[in-house]
Amino acid sequence: MTLIYNIHYEVAAAAFAAILLLYVRLFYGTNKKSSLAFQRLIAVLLVCDVLDVISALTISAYQSVPWTLNMVLNTLYFAASIFLGYAFLEYAKQYTYKDPAPKVLTVIGKGVLALYLIFLVLN
């Protein structure tokens, strides 16, 4: 099978994210909110990388993979990317606000997340 996309970077990024997540879990734990938010960010990044590699492989094998599976995988990848943006926002809030962040930021973040997911499903 000839690949349509170059996936070497994505495979390396997924391996790095897996190693980084394992390292942070072993040596930093989940006792601080910022550490937990960083672990969530890396976990979602790892899911995005894996979905990207899988979708690139299924797109390259389009003759033998049903188009509905390709559509579902691409939609899952885009949805995971949305959650990656939200995870980054939650991680950044840990360092921006010393006290608990204003609730309005969480409401806006979840609202944008939901709106984007609705547009993704409608597409």
C-alpha positions, 0 to 999 in steps of 0.5 A: 500500500502506498501512503497518500500522506506522510505520517512519519511526524505523526507517528513520532509525535504519538510516541513522544506524547506517550512517553511524555504522558508516562513520565509525567504520570510517574514522576509528577502525579496528580496532586496539583491541578496544573499537573492534572491539567497537563496530563489531560492535555497530553492524553488528548494530544495522544488521542489526536495523534493516533486518530490522525495516523489511523485516518491517514492509513485508512484514506490511503487504503481507500479501495479496501476501506468503506468510505463511511469508516473514513468519514467516521474516523475523520469526524472523530479526529476533528472532534478530538482536535476540538477537545485538544483546544479545550484541554489547552484552555483548561491547562492555561487557566491553571497558570493564568489565575491563582484563585479559581478562574471565573466561571464565565471562562468555563461557560464560554469554553464549553459553549464554543466546544458544543457549538463546534461539535454541533457544526461538525455533526451537521457537516 
